[in-house]
Amino acid sequence: SLRGSWRLRSGNGSVSLQAEVPGCVHTALLCRGLIQDPYYRFNDVTYRWISLDNWTYSRMFKTPFDVRKWQKVNLVFEGVDTVAQILLNNVTLGRTDNMFNRYSFDITSVIQEVNFVEVHFLSAVSYAAEQSRCHKAHSIPPACPPPVQKGECHVNFIRKEQCSFSWDWGPSFPTQGIWKDVRIEAYNHYNLIYFSVTPFFVKSAEQWYLEVESIFDVVSSKPIAGLVTLSIPKLQTQQTFTVKLQPGEGSIVLPVNINKVKSAAVEAWWPNGHGKQTGYNMTTTFMMEAGFQIEKFSKVYFRTVELVQEPIPGSPGLSFYFRINGRPIFIKGSNWIPADSFLDRVTYDTLRLLLKSAADANMNALRVWGGGVYEQDEFYDICDEIGIMIWQDFMFACALYPTNQNYLESVRAEVFHQVRRLKSHPSIILWSGNNENEAAIASNWFSIPYPDIGVYIKDYVTLYVKNIREIVLSEDKSRPFVASSPTNGLESVKEGWLSRDPYDTHYGDTHFYNYGSDCWNWTVYPKTRFASEYGFQSWPSFSTIEKVSSPEDWSYTSNFSLHRQHHEGGNIQMLQEIGRHFKLPQNPDPVKQFKDMIYLTQVMQAQCIKTETEFYRFSQSEIINGEGRTMGALYWQLNDIWQAPSWASLEYGGKWKLLHYFAQNFFAPLLPVAYEDKGMLHIYGISDLHEDHKMTLRVVVHTWSSLKPVCTLAKEGVTVKAQSAVPIYKESISDLLERCRNCTRKSCVITFCLMGEDGLQSPTNHYFLSSLKDAVGLQKTQLSVSVSQQDDIYVFVLQTTAIAPFVTLDVGSIKGRFSDNGFLMTEKKKVVAFYPWEPTSVEELESSLILTSLLDV
């Protein structure tokens, strides 16, 4: 391995330092104290010079083996970011231009006992600009990001993390560096490059079989014969194959039939909430005639996935849903972006914390979005382990792309590499060609004159269909592929891969954003087959912002607050959305007012996405005016890349926003949901459980001014059907208010939950009959709390003197999460647990705790 300490120097040699590999220039400079935290205040702009320079990594190394004894020696880079010339002992080995590729250079004739390796980087920014200048055929928009993003131009001309040139939620840090492993490998006879195992289920035979693919580099001049033995002890399965490897690079595919008796007993891999994530250990041994043996240990998972697109009775269009192991699964989750601008800072622990937070909020899926990176192996390993399904985009987003030969060759190599690297993961359930590029052409985002549009359609089909899709279909027959998101699926295919309207609710998936309407009103949302992106912004908590700002920044209208907002008009949109239902903060103390604003943006975001997600969930079993059968809700977005206002539910560093606490409830496996239509209150029972349950629906009405309910209704013997959403209660609001005397829309609030005999219980949900700014009788409460420790958990007992909406506990920068937060408190006492992610104490928690409810702002 060549990991560890390298030399790093700037273009003119004025800066020279030690740098860690894997790593990048920014983190090396930070580590040596040559720059401040790049995320501090305005440093994203201040440190532009770093990405405009051309840096060189170099190091000496001794060869730890006798070179003459090996037929082939390679220098292998798992990831180079991005444009570089690679030299060994002053001999140029080759160049790199794609961050997502693996590069292997033959150094058999160049390597010596003592070696000097150099990686000369070219600024990604100047390379992209140069590529754009050289592209004479036709312009490839967009040239630059909107000014509000403070980014760099022509990112579509470089195969690099697209959002590293800035995005509407992230800064511009076009990094340079060796971002993954680098090593020397030497071998005789043959070497195993890729190894994958894909499961298939043969319905007719009721039997599982595995396709085991091995890709080799054979260096001997004649074929090598031998035996391959595969064994899965737990399934009493062992098979031996005679194989012959031809010289050069080639693959062998071995079909392994699972023991017939055991096939019935195979435990399938299930998504979170639907069963276990069982994996089986498999050993593969290659015994070749050269007497050279390779042993490969891997984990094998059994699961099937189908994307079902078929006619629906009573509706035009087609369905769009996933069947896992033959069972339709409602997809619940979010969208994943890179967890840091500097990928070497994303550790296994970072990934584990974020992914575990997704599973803890009852998510079963994430979409790895096409403007970031194909994630590291550990990311998919964790998803396999905890049952998070992955919708995997290829790395193209919100832009048109060139299709000249060099570019296509680079992309082809990238796709081959990534599919081979990732296809063994059961968590990946779909490949998707790009993010929003079908929509970009269909809706003409870039104002292309109508006569010229044909050229761009041709480019689109060339890139995503004739190249990416063809490679995916040849390399991986075990999971579906769609060309874009949003797309109309099979209908887009029928229309030549570009549909007239990719947002059509009767087909495929949709993305939906609307900041101008009232987000509490469910009728503004599309009754789509699958909602793969939708969202609202909020600010991260003060403790997160505080780390990268100074006191003069702490106001909603400061230069800093404007600088961090990369979405045009975003701060004002949040104010408008809040103003519809809440009173805006008026505190004369500017810092208190800023903290109140942060709190309200989080309350607003959580309540908006709750309303929209519940709408998607209750639409899963019905067709109304030809629309419905919604089978997926992935809100935008799960995580943050830095400390700034964004659509995320997890702040940079992993702290849960109120939205994430709400997600735990609105994605609960069992949930009652209320909505109002033409003066009628409807409650649906939503279930992801695999069996029907007889439950009691408890509906409680409170006046805002009293903790004592004005009336309670228990409806018994309600059947909540397995994996569906069914109406379980209906009453006109006026009847309800009359029944619960002295109630008006403004003076009362409804809460409700489902309870079963066997302790099965849903979260308690709420429905507001009016805006909270108009609520009558709400009183400022005295909230008190006591904290104690029980084993590894801390227990907070809250007491209130009056009904308190959106009660929020915040322990500043102490890492951990609560069992519940942002809740409506309608009872005198509530117990909340705190799960720490690092050691803390009762004293620390007590002194950090800030309790807020709506009337405190």
N, C-alpha and C positions, 0 to 999 in steps of 0.2 A: 504494500500500500504506500502511496505517496501522500497520504493525508498528513497534516501537521504543519510545521513551520516552513514558510516560503519567504522569499524577498519580494517586496512590492515597490515599484518606483513609478513616478509620474512621467509623462511624455518627455519633458526636458530634464528629468533627473533631479529636479529641485526638491522633490519629496521622496524619501526612501525610508522604508520601515519593514518590520517583520509582520507577516500576515498569516492567519490560519487558513488552511484549506481543509474541507470545504469552507467557502466564505466569499465575501465580496469586498470591494474597495471601501465602501461606506463603513461597514462594521470594523474593518481593519483600522481605519483612521480613528473611529470612535474608541476602539479598544486601547489605542496608543495615546488617547487624550489629545489628538490633533484637531478634532472637531467636537462640538457639543452634541447632545442628543439631536439627531436629525429631525425628530418630531417636535422639538421645542419651538414654540411660537412660530416665527416666519422662516425657519431654517430650510424648509423645502425649497424656497426661492433663493435664500442666501447661499445654499450649497450646490446650486446648479453647476458651478464650475467643475465639480467632481465628475459628473457624467459627460461633460464636454471634452475632458482630457482623454488621452489614450494611455492606458496603464499597462505595465508589464509585470507578470508574475514569473519568478525564476527560482530554481534551487539546484543544489548539487545532490547526487545520491550515489552510493556505492551499490554495485550489483551484488546481491547476496548469494549468487549461484554462478557456476561456471557456464558462461554463455555458449561455449563450443558444444556442450552436451545437449543442447535443445534445438529442435528443428525450427521452431518458430517462437519469436518473442514479440509481444504486442504492448503498446502503450494505450491504455483504455481510459477514456473520459466518459463517465456516466452522464455528465452534464456540464456544458460550457456556456457561460452567459456573457456574450453571445457570439460576437464577431471577432475571430482571433486567428493568428498565424501561430502554428506550433512548431518549435524547433527542438531538436535533440543534438547536442554536440555540434551546434552551428549548421546542422542539416535541416532544411525545411521538410517536415513530415506531411504537412497539409494545412488546410484552413477549415474553420468552423463558421457556420452562419445560422445555426438553428439551436436555440436553447433546449428544445424538446427532443433532440436527437442524442443517440449514444455514438461516440466516435472511437474507432479502434484503428491505430496506426501500426503497421508492420515495422518493427525496429530491429529485426534480426541482424541486418548488416550494419546497423549504426551504433548499436549499444556497445559500451566498453566497460572496463572494470569501474572506472569513476566517470560519472556522467553529469552533464549540465543541461537541464530542461528549461525551456523558456516558453511562455505563452504571451504573445504580443497582442493586446486587445486594441480594438478600434472603437471609438465612441459609438454607441448604438444610435445616438441622436444624429451624428454626422453621416453614419452609414445609411440610415433610413432616408435621410434627405437626398443623399447621392443616388440611391436606388430609385427614388421617385423622379429625380432629374433625368436619369437614364431611360426611364420608361417612356418611350416616345409614342407608343401606339395610341393610347387614349388615357385621359385622366382617371385616377382611381380614388374617388372620394371616400371619406372626408379627408381633406388635406391636413387640417389641424383640429384639435379639440376646441370647444367653446372657451372664450377668454376666462370665464368664471373658474375653470378648472386649473388655470395656471400650468398648463402642460406643454408637452413637446409634440412636434408634428410628424406625420407620415408613419405612424406606428404600424399601419397595415403593410408596409414594405419590409418589415423585419419579422422573422419567426422568433418572437420573444414575447414574454408575458405582456399582453396588450395593455393591461391597466398600469404597467410600470411607467407609462408615459403620461399618467394621470387618468382619473375617472370621475364620475359625479359623486363618488364617496371616498375618493382616495387621492393621495399626493403624487407628484411626478418625481420618481427616483429611478431613472433608467440605470440599473446597476451594471457593473462589470465584475466578473469573477468566475471562479471554478466552484459551481454551486452544488455539485454532487461529488461522489467518490472518484478518485483517480488512482490507477494502479498499473503495475507491470505484471503481465502474465506470460509464462513460458510453458510450452508443451511439446511433446512428441506425439506423433500419430494423429491424435484427434482431440478436440476440445468441445465441451458442451456450452453453447452460447445462450440458448433459451430453452426453457422446459415448462410445459403447461399441461394442465389436466382439466378437461371439460366434461361435465356429466350430460348424459342423454337418457331419456326414459322411453323405452319402446312399449307403447300402449298395448299393441296386439299380443306381445309376449309377457306383458306385466313385468318387465325386467329392466334394471339399470345397466347401462354400460358406460365406460369412460373412454374418451379419446385422449391418449397421452401422446403429446407431440414433443419431439426433441430436435433442436436445430444445432447442427454440428459444423465445425470447421475441420475438415480432414486434410492433414498436411502431407500424408504419405502419398507417393506417386501412384500407388495402386489401391484398389478397394480393400477395406478392412472388414473382415467378417467377425461375428461374435454372437453372444447371447445377451438378451435383456430379460431380467426377471423383475416382475412387479408383484409386490405383496401387500395386502391390507389384512393384517392378522385378525382384526376385530370382525371382519366380514368373511373370514375363512376363505379368502380369495387369493390365489396365487397363479400367475401365468408366466410362462417363459416363451420368448420369441427368438427365432433365429433372424439375424439382421445382417445386411451388408451395406456399409457406408461407402459412397462413391467419393473420390477426391474432390476437394473444393467445399463450398458451403452448401449444405442440403439438409433436408429434414426427413425424419421417419415418424409415421403416425401409427400408433399401436392401439387396437381396440381391445379393451379389457372388459370382459363380461363378469358382472358380479354374480357370485354363487347364487343359483336359482332360489334355493331355500332361504338364503340370507337376504335376497333382493326384497322380499316381502317385509323383512325386519329392518331394512335401512331406515335410519332416522333422517328425515329431510332437514335441510336448512330452512328456517322460517324467519320472516321479518320480525322485528321487535313488536311484541304484543300479540303475536300469532302462534308462538311456539318456540322451540329451542333452536339454538344455532349450532347443531351438532356437526362436528368435523371428524374425519377419520385419518389416522396416521398411515401413510403409505411410504414404502421404501422401494426405490427403483435402483437396480444394480446393473451396470453395463460391464460385461466381461468380454473384452475383445481379444482377438488372437494375439495381438501384440503384447498380451499379458498385462495390459494397462487397465486398471479398474476404476470406475467412477461410481460413487454411491450418492444417491440423491434422496433426501428426506423431504416429504411434503405433506401438506394437509389437504384432504380431499373433502369437498362438500357436495351434497346431492340436492339439487333443486332445479326446477324447470321454470321458465318464464315465457309468457306469451303476451303480446300486445294485441288486444282484441278490438278489431275495427269491423263491425258488422251492422246491418240494418237494425233499427229499433222500431218495434210496432208503434204506430201512432206518431211517428216523427220523421221528418226528412233527415238526410245525412246519415252518419255512422257513429257507433259508439267509439270510445277511446279509453280503454282501461287495461290494467295489468292483471293477469292471472298468474299467481305463483303456486307451483305444485298443484295446478288445476283449480285453485280457489281464487275468486275475484278479491282483490285487496284494495281498500280505499287508501290512497297514498296521502300520508300526512307528514308535512315537514317544511323544509325551507331551502334556500339557495346558499351555496358555499362559495366564498371568495377567498383569495390567499390570506392567510392569517397574519402576514407581516409584509412590509415592503422589502424586507431583507430576509430572504428565505432561509438563510443559515441560522436565523434566530428561532425558526419554527421547530421546536424539539418534539420528541415523542410525547412528553408530558403536556405540551401546549395542545397537541392534537387530541390527546386522550381527554383532556379537560373539556374542550369544546364539543367533541363528539358525544361524550358521556352526558353533557348538558342537553344535547339534542335528544338523546334517548330518554333522559329523565323528564323531559317535557312531553313524553308520549309520542315523539316523532318516530316514523319508521323509514323515512327517506330524506335524502338531500340531493339537490342537483349541483354537480360540480360545473360551475358556470364557465362559458367559453372565452372569457376575457382574462383568465388567470393562468394557472398551470395545471398540467396533469399532476395530481398530487403524488407525494412520495409513497413508497410501498407501505410504510407503517400506517398511513391514513386508511388504506383499503383493508389492511390486516385488522385494524380496530373495528371498522365497519362490518367485516365478516364476523368478528367476535360478538358484537353487540346487536347485530341485526338491523343495521341501517342500510337500506337499499340505495344504490347510487344511479342517478340519471347522469351519464357522462357525456358532456359536450366535447367536441374537438375544439381546439383553441383558436376560434375565429369569432369576433363579436362586433356587432354594430358598425360594420364597415363593408366596403367592397374590397376585393383582393385581386392582385395581379395573377395571371396564369401563364407567364412566360416560362420557358423550359426549365431554367435553373430553379425557379421558385417551386414549380411543380415537383421536380425531382427531390428537392429538400423536404417538401410536404409528404411525399410518398414514403420516404425513408422514416420520417417522423411517425406516420400512421402505422407502418409495419412494426416499428419498434414499440410503440405504446400499446398496440393491440396484443402483441406477443407478451409484453411485460405484464399486462393487466388481466388477460382474459380468464385466468384461473379463479378470479375472485367471484364468489357467488353474490356478493353485494352489488356488483354492477349488473343492472337489469336492462340497460338501454344505452346504445351509442347514438349521439345526436350530432349532426354535421356542423352546426354553428348556432350562435345566439343572434336571433332577430334579423338575419341577413335576407331571408325570403321576404320578410315584412318591409325591410329597407327598400327593396326594389319594388314590391307591390304598391307600397304607399308613397313611393318616390321621395324618400327623406332628403335626397341630395339634389333635388330639382334637376334631374337629367332631362334634357330636351327629348320629347317623345320619339323623334326619328332615330335617336342614338340608343334607345333602351335595349334594342336587340343584342348589341355587343355585350352588354352587361349580363343579360340573361344567359348568353352563350358561355361567358366566363363562369357564371354561377354553376351551370350544369357541368362544365368541365371540371371544376374544382371539387364540388361536393358529391356529384353523382358518378362521373366517369373515373375519378381518381379515388377519393376517400371511400365512397360507398363500395366500389368494386373491391378495394383492398379488404375492407371490413368483412364483406360477404365471403371472400376467399379464405380469410384467416379465422373467422369465428362464426360458426353456424348455430351457436347456442343461444343467441339473444337478438332481439330486434334492432333495427336501425331506422332512424328518421333523419331527413336531410337538414331540418332546421327546427327551431323553437322560437316563436309559435309557428305551427304548421297545421295544415288541414289533413295531414297524414295521407291516406290513400287518395283522397280527393286532390291534393297537391300533385301527387304523382300523375294522376289522370290528366291534370292541366299542364303537363310538361314540367313538373317539379316546381312551378311557381304559380300559386293560386292567385286569383283576383283579390281575395280578401283572406289572408292567413288568420285573421281574428274571428272568422265565422264561428259562431257558437255551436253550429251543428256538426262540426268536425274537429278532430285533433285537440290541440291545447291552445290556451290563450294567455297573453300577458295583458294586465289591465292596471292602469294608473289613472287616477282622477283626483286632483287636489282642489277642484272648484266646486264640487257638490258636497252635500251633507253626508258624511261617512256613516252616520247612524241610520241612514235610510237604505235598507237592503235593496230597494228597487233600482238603485243606480248601478248595481253590479251585474255583470253578464252571467246568465244562467248557462254556463259553458259545460262542455264534456269534461274538461280538465283544466284547472287553474294552475299554471306552472310558474307564474310570477305576478305578484301584486303587493302593494305596500304603501306605507306612510313613514315619514321621517320622525325622528325625535333626537333630542340631545342626550349625550352620555352623562352620567352623574357628575356632580361637582368634583368628587374625589378623583375621578379619572381625568377631567379637564385641568384640574389644579396642577397636576404633575408637569404639564407642558405649557403653562401660561404664567403670567405674573399679574399682580393685583389690578393693574390698570386695564387688563383684558376682561375682567369679570363683569361684563354687562352684555346684554343681548345685542346691543348695537355697536359694540367696540369694533375696531379694525380687525382684531383677532377673530371675533365671532363671524365677521363677514369673510375673512380670509379662509376660515376652516369650512365654510359652506360652499361646496363645489357644485351645487345644484341651483340653477338660476332661480332667484326669488324664493328659495327654500325656506329661509327664516320667516319671511312674510307669510308664506302659505301655512306654516305651522300656526302662526298667530291667528290667521283667519279661521283655520279649522278649530282651534281652541275657542275662539270668540263665539262660535255658533252655540256652544253648550256650557261654557264656563265663563266666569268673570275673570278678566285679565288682571294680573297682579299689579297692585298700586303702591307697594311698599316704598316709602321715601328713601330707605337705605338701598343704594344701588346693588350691593352684593346680595342682600336678602332678596331683592327683586329678581336678580339673575337666577338664584337658586330656586325661587318659586316658579320661574319660567321653565327651568329644566324639568322640574317635577310635573308641571302641567303638560309639557310636550310628551313626556313619557306616559302620562295618564291618557292623553288624547290618542297617541299611537296605539296603545294597548286596546283601548275601547273600539277604535276604528277597525283594527285587524280582527278583533274578536267578532264584531258584527259581520264582517265580510267572510271570515272563515266559517262561522256558524251557518251562514247562508249557503256556502258551498257544501257543507256537510248535510244540511237538511234537504238539499236538492238531489241527493244521490239516488233516491228510489222513485222519483216522479218525473213525469213529462208534462209540462204545461205549455200550451201553444207551441208544441214541437221542440221545446228546449228542456234541458235537464239531464238526469243521469250523470251528474258531476261525480267523477271518481278520483279526483286528486286535488289537493290544496297545498301548494308549496309557496309560502310567502317569501317576499324579497325583503330582507336577507338575514341569514343566521348571524354571521360574525363580522367584526370590524377589522380594518387593516391599520387604522391609527385612531387617535382620540379626536373625534369630530362628530358633528351632527350627521346622521345617516339613517338608513332604513333598518339597520341591524337590531336584533333582539339581545345579542350578547356584545358587551362593550369590549374594546381592545383590552386584553388582559383577562377576559372571561367573565367579568361581573355580569350578572343577570339584570337586564332592564325589566321594567314592569311587564312589557310585552312578553318576555320569556316566561314569567310567572303565569300570565294569562294563558299562554300557549299550553302550559301544563294542564289547564282546565279545558280550553276549547278543543284540545286534541285528546281529551280523556276517552278511554274505550267505551264509556257509558256516559251519556250526557243528555239532559233535557234542554231544548232550545226554544225560546219564545220569539215570535215576531208578530207584527200587527199588520192586518190587511183590511182596508175599508171598515175600520172601527171594530174589527174582530181580533181577539187575542188568540193566537194558535200556539200550542206547545207540541213539539215533536220529540219523540224518544229516539235517540240516535245510538246505535250500538255497533261496535266492531267485534263483539264477542261471537263465538261460534255456535252458541245455543240461544234459543228464545228464553226470556226470563219473565216471570210474573212479578210485577213490582207495584209499589204504592207511590203515586205521585203526590207530593206534598207541596201545596201552593200557599204561601204566607204573604199577607199584605200588611205593611207597616205604614203608619203615618211617619213622616220625617221627624216629628217632634217627640216620638216615644219609642222606647225599647220594647214596649208591650205590643204584640201584634193586634191589629184591629179585627182581623179574621184569618182563619186557617181552614184550608180545605184539604182533606185527604181523599184522593181518588184511588180506591183499591182495585186490585186485579187487572192492572194495566199490563198488556202484553207488549214487551219491548222485543221486537223481532231481531234475530241474529243478522248481523252485517247488513243493516238497512236503517232507513230513517222513516218512521211512521207517525202520523198525527195521533196524539193521545189525549188532547184536550182542546176545547174550543168554547169561547164565551165572548159575548160582546163586552167591550170595555165599559160601556155605560151600565150594563147589568152588574158587572163585577163591582163597580164603584158604588152602585146602589146597595148591593148586597153587603158590602163592607161600609156600613154607615159612616158619615162625616168624611168620606174620601173624595178628593178631586184629583185630577191628573197631576196637579202641582204639589199636592200635599201628601201623596202616597207613592210607595215603591213596592214592586212585587219581587219576591224571591221564591225559588222552587228547586226541589231536588227529587231524585228517584231513590227509593229504598227497597231492598229485597229482604226476604226472610233470613237468608244465609249470610247476613252481614255485608252483602253486596250493596254498594252505595255509589251514587254519582256525586261529583262536586255540586255545591249549591250555586245555582246560576241566578242572575238578576235581570230584571227588565225595567228600564226607566220609562215612566209615562210622560215625562217632560224633560226639557233641558235642565241641567242642575243649576244653571244660573237663575232659573225661574222657580226653583223648588221653594215651597212655603213651609216654614216650621223647622228647617235645618238649624241646629244650634251648635255653637262652638263647644267642643267637648273637652273634658279633662281626660287625656289618655295617660294611664300610668302603666308601668311595666316592671316586672321583676325577672332577673336572669339567674338561672342556676345551671349546674353542669350534671349531665348524666352520661357516664362513660365517655364516648368520644363526641357526644352531641351536647349542644347548649339549648336550654329550654327557656323561651321567653313567654311569660304569662302576661297578657294585656288585659287591662280593665278600661271600660269606657263608661261615661255618665250619660251619653246620648248616642243616637245613630251616627256613625261616622263613615262617609264614603271614601274609598281609595286610601285606606290606612297603609302607610308605607314605612317599613323599617329599613334604615340604612346605617351600616356600620363602617362607612368610609372606605379606607383601603384595606381593611382586614379581609383576606381572601376566603370566600366561602359562599354558601347560598342558604336562603331560608326555605322552609317547606311550603310557604305561601306568602304572598305579598301583594299589596295594592288592592286588598279586599274591601268589601262592603261589610262593616261591622254592625250587625243588627242584634247582637246579644252582648250581655254585660261583659262576658269574659271570653277570651280566645287564647288558645295555646299554639305557639308557633315554634318549630324547631329550627336551629341553625346548624348546618353541616359545614364545619371548617375545612378548608383546603390546605391549611398550614396551622402550626400550633398557635393557640391564642389562650385567653383566660377570661373568666367572668369579669374581672376588673377592666381589662382592655375593652371588652365588648360594651360594658356599661358606659365607659367614658367616651366611646366613639359613637354610641347610638344616637341617631336623630329620628324622631317619630314625627311623621307628617300626615295630616289628613286634609281633605279638601278645604275645610274652613280655616286652616292655618295659613292659606296663601291670600 
